[in-house]
Amino acid sequence: MLAVPPELARRQEARLARQNMVTGQRMHDHQWLRYYPDFCGKHCCEGGN
């Protein structure tokens, strides 16, 4: 998985807090944030660049 820039990680955490996302579920959302660009880059779909 690719590293998420610190500023993006902070913005993501703030968004989750605003949406009252349960702390236990945030881990899965952060994992998706790391996984998605890596997946797109390997499988040539939009959003991977």
N, C-alpha and C positions, 0 to 999 in steps of 0.2 A: 504494500500500500504506500501511497505517496504521503509525504509530510504535509500537514495543513499549515499554512502561514499563521503565525500567532494572532494577527489582527482578525483574520477570518474566524479563528477558533473563538476569540472573545465575542465577536458579533453573533456567532451561532449560539453561544452560551446565553447571551443576553436575550436573544429571540426565544430560546426555550424557557427562560425564566419568565418572560412576559406572557407566554402561553400557558404558564403553570404546569409545564411538563414535569411529571413525576421524576424525581432524581434517578431512580433505578432505570427509567426508560431513556434518560439522556445518553447513557453509555452507548446504546444501540444507534441513536441518532448521530453521535460523533463518529462511530465506526462507519456508518453509511457515508458520512461526509468525506472520510479518507478513502473509502472503497470506490465510490462512484467515478471520480476522474481517472483512477487507475484502470477500472473496467472499460471505460469509454476509450481511453487511449489504446488499449490492447485490442478492442473489438470494433474500432473505427466508427463509433456512433457520435452524434452531435454532443457537444459539451465536454469532450475530452481534451480540448486544447486550451 
